[in-house]
């Protein structure tokens, strides 16, 4: 049985998340994102091979959620 790979960023909800994040950056504001949203945003930029932006997101995520294990694991993945 062959399974097709589906990008986790094809749905409208995920697309809206990335748009909201990029609008925040353009406006120079700070919005709240939960840990799962930050994880999705980081994953998006990693898949887009935009590592600098992924590190920026990681930094923002750590400032909002400093002791979250998921973000620590994501940081290790970025550094690898």
Secondary structure, DSSP 8 states (H G I E B T S, - for coil): -------TT-SHHHHHHHHHHHHHHHHT------HHHHHHHHHHHHHTT-HHHHHHHHHHHHHHSTT-HHHHHHHHHHH-
